[in-house]
Amino acid sequence: MSQDSLKLVIALARTHTTLFARIEKNVQQFGLTTSEFGVLELLYHKGDQAVQAVAEKILVTSGTVTYVINKLQKKGLVLRRQCETDRRVFYVTLTDAGREIITDIFPQHEQFLDDLFQGFAAHDKQRLIRQLVQVKTAIDRKEASPDDPEN
């Protein structure tokens, strides 16, 4: 590993840790974990979702998402319902209380993120987004490469 690659990995890891620690602290003030907030935010923006889709979109395992959805159900924020055409599939939907909470707290979360990145101009954010997508694409491409000795 070259020194630049090593430094990039360390910088990305430290940034990820710091960013998500701040996000976790922010959503805890609403009585939610980051995973719970992620589920509510996904349903708020994308509507009802299959449980497996929720797991994939908020980047948690199916076991974790089941636990999170159970907690949100106990809080009265989501409902789980079985698909009428495929009994193996379950959908998650916001309750009225869940919609009310996420409608209230999401703008506050957006403001928190705006404040967090206030030192960055919009064009710098867009450039960084493109660069991070390039990093992910390169990693995904390398993982899928038949020449990769680990595959």
Backbone torsions as a table, in degrees:
resi	resn	phi	psi	omega
1	MET	NA	129.9	179.0
2	SER	-73.0	160.5	179.5
3	GLN	-59.4	-39.1	179.8
4	ASP	-65.3	-40.4	178.5
5	SER	-64.8	-43.2	178.5
6	LEU	-62.1	-45.1	179.0
7	LYS	-63.5	-36.9	178.0
8	LEU	-63.8	-45.7	179.3
9	VAL	-60.9	-45.4	-179.8
10	ILE	-63.5	-44.0	179.9
11	ALA	-63.1	-43.2	179.1
12	LEU	-64.8	-42.1	-179.5
13	ALA	-64.7	-45.4	179.9
14	ARG	-65.2	-40.3	178.8
15	THR	-64.1	-45.3	178.5
16	HIS	-58.7	-47.4	-178.6
17	THR	-61.3	-47.0	-179.4
18	THR	-64.8	-46.4	-178.6
19	LEU	-60.4	-49.0	-175.7
20	PHE	-74.4	-24.5	172.3
21	ALA	-65.9	-41.9	178.1
22	ARG	-66.9	-42.2	178.7
23	ILE	-64.0	-43.4	179.1
24	GLU	-59.0	-45.2	179.3
25	LYS	-62.2	-39.2	-179.8
26	ASN	-65.6	-46.8	-176.6
27	VAL	-75.0	-22.3	177.0
28	GLN	-63.4	-27.9	178.6
29	GLN	-65.5	-16.7	177.8
30	PHE	-96.7	5.6	-179.5
31	GLY	76.8	26.4	-177.4
32	LEU	-127.0	154.6	168.4
33	THR	-87.5	168.6	178.4
34	THR	-63.6	-36.2	178.9
35	SER	-67.5	-41.6	177.7
36	GLU	-62.5	-45.1	178.0
37	PHE	-60.7	-41.8	179.9
38	GLY	-59.8	-41.9	178.0
39	VAL	-63.9	-48.9	-179.5
40	LEU	-60.9	-43.1	-179.5
41	GLU	-64.4	-42.5	178.5
42	LEU	-60.6	-49.1	-179.4
43	LEU	-64.9	-35.2	178.7
44	TYR	-62.9	-43.7	-176.6
45	HIS	-89.3	-29.6	-173.2
46	LYS	-113.7	-6.5	-178.8
47	GLY	80.2	-170.7	-178.3
48	ASP	-52.5	141.7	-178.5
49	GLN	-137.2	147.6	171.4
50	ALA	-66.9	146.9	-178.3
51	VAL	-54.7	-44.9	-179.4
52	GLN	-61.9	-38.3	178.4
53	ALA	-65.2	-37.8	177.5
54	VAL	-61.5	-46.4	179.5
55	ALA	-57.7	-45.7	-178.9
56	GLU	-66.1	-40.0	-174.3
57	LYS	-78.0	-29.5	178.0
58	ILE	-101.1	8.3	171.5
59	LEU	62.2	48.1	173.7
60	VAL	-130.5	165.6	178.5
61	THR	-73.7	163.9	179.1
62	SER	-64.7	-34.0	177.1
63	GLY	-65.4	-42.2	178.6
64	THR	-65.4	-43.3	-177.4
65	VAL	-66.7	-33.9	176.1
66	THR	-62.2	-45.4	177.8
67	TYR	-60.0	-46.1	-178.4
68	VAL	-64.8	-44.1	179.6
69	ILE	-64.4	-39.6	176.5
70	ASN	-59.6	-43.0	178.4
71	LYS	-63.6	-42.6	179.6
72	LEU	-66.8	-34.8	176.2
73	GLN	-64.5	-43.5	179.5
74	LYS	-62.9	-30.9	177.1
75	LYS	-80.8	-6.1	179.2
76	GLY	77.8	23.0	-175.2
77	LEU	-99.4	-22.9	177.7
78	VAL	-138.4	161.3	172.7
79	LEU	-125.4	150.1	175.2
80	ARG	-114.0	133.7	178.4
81	ARG	-137.2	146.8	-178.4
82	GLN	-80.1	140.1	176.6
83	CYS	-65.7	136.7	-178.1
84	GLU	-73.5	-28.8	-176.7
85	THR	-95.6	-22.6	178.5
86	ASP	-136.4	100.3	-173.0
87	ARG	-64.9	-10.7	178.0
88	ARG	-80.9	-17.2	-174.2
89	VAL	-100.2	135.3	175.8
90	PHE	-120.1	140.7	177.9
91	TYR	-108.5	151.5	176.3
92	VAL	-114.1	136.6	179.8
93	THR	-137.3	150.1	175.3
94	LEU	-72.2	140.1	168.5
95	THR	-81.7	173.7	175.7
96	ASP	-60.1	-40.7	179.0
97	ALA	-64.8	-40.3	178.6
98	GLY	-64.2	-43.2	178.8
99	ARG	-63.6	-40.5	180.0
100	GLU	-62.8	-44.9	-179.0
101	ILE	-65.0	-50.1	-176.5
102	ILE	-68.4	-32.6	176.4
103	THR	-63.9	-34.5	179.1
104	ASP	-76.4	-45.7	-171.4
105	ILE	-87.5	-23.0	-177.1
106	PHE	-61.8	-44.3	177.2
107	PRO	-59.6	-34.4	176.9
108	GLN	-66.6	-38.5	178.4
109	HIS	-66.9	-41.7	176.7
110	GLU	-59.8	-42.1	178.4
111	GLN	-64.1	-40.7	176.4
112	PHE	-57.1	-46.1	179.8
113	LEU	-65.9	-40.7	176.4
114	ASP	-59.8	-43.4	178.6
115	ASP	-64.9	-39.5	-179.3
116	LEU	-61.3	-38.2	-176.9
117	PHE	-107.4	25.3	-175.7
118	GLN	-62.7	-22.9	-179.8
119	GLY	-79.1	-2.5	-178.0
120	PHE	-106.6	131.1	173.5
121	ALA	-72.6	155.4	-178.3
122	ALA	-55.8	-42.2	-178.4
123	HIS	-67.3	-30.9	176.3
124	ASP	-69.0	-39.5	176.9
125	LYS	-62.3	-44.9	-179.6
126	GLN	-63.0	-40.6	178.3
127	ARG	-64.2	-43.4	179.4
128	LEU	-64.5	-40.0	176.3
129	ILE	-58.5	-48.0	179.3
130	ARG	-60.3	-41.7	-179.6
131	GLN	-66.5	-41.0	178.6
132	LEU	-66.4	-36.9	175.1
133	VAL	-63.5	-39.9	177.5
134	GLN	-62.8	-41.1	178.2
135	VAL	-61.0	-48.9	-179.8
136	LYS	-61.7	-43.8	179.4
137	THR	-60.7	-42.5	179.1
138	ALA	-64.3	-41.0	178.6
139	ILE	-65.8	-45.4	178.6
140	ASP	-61.2	-41.6	-179.6
141	ARG	-63.8	-41.9	179.9
142	LYS	-65.4	-39.6	179.7
143	GLU	-64.5	-36.3	-177.5
144	ALA	-85.0	-7.3	-175.2
145	SER	-67.6	128.2	178.2
146	PRO	-68.1	-17.4	178.7
147	ASP	-80.7	-10.0	-179.0
148	ASP	-68.2	120.6	-177.2
149	PRO	-64.4	-17.7	179.2
150	GLU	-82.0	-12.7	179.9
151	ASN	-91.9	NA	NA
